Amino acid sequence: MDKNYIKLFQEIAHALEILCEQVMDVEKTNNNEKGLETSTVMREKYGALYDKIREAEFNPETLTRSDYSHLLVGAIVLVQQFERKITEEQKVIQGYKQDTIPKLTRIINETKTDDEAHTLANEIFQITEHSND
């Protein structure tokens, strides 16, 4: 098995172990015993898989169908998280492109002095005396 895939599988298992740990914390806070039990079992499974894969003498032949199943679920969960983050970041980018950058460009293009820039910025950004509160 290619070393890059071994490293990827390590990262998937480790990320899911951490995620399960975070879920456990939420379940504890919510006093959800069933959820805590489930997330604890999953954390242990992903932790054991992570330990197995990162062994110095790891043999990919020791991966079971169940291990591959856990890696599949882990990869799906991680992709969903990445997609959510990308969607959030795309909204930020869109805000910069459609709002912030044009407004800043307008200030630069339409003013010649600091006072003019400040006046226009107040108008454009609707700055008030207590905006930083």
Secondary structure, DSSP 8 states (H G I E B T S, - for coil): --HHHHHHHHHHHHHHHHHHHHHHHHHHHTT-HHHHHHHHHHHHHHHHHHHHHTSTT--GGG--HHHHHHHHHHHHHHHHHHHHHHHHHHHHHHHIIIIIHHHHHHHHHH-SSHHHHHHHHHHHHT--TTTT-
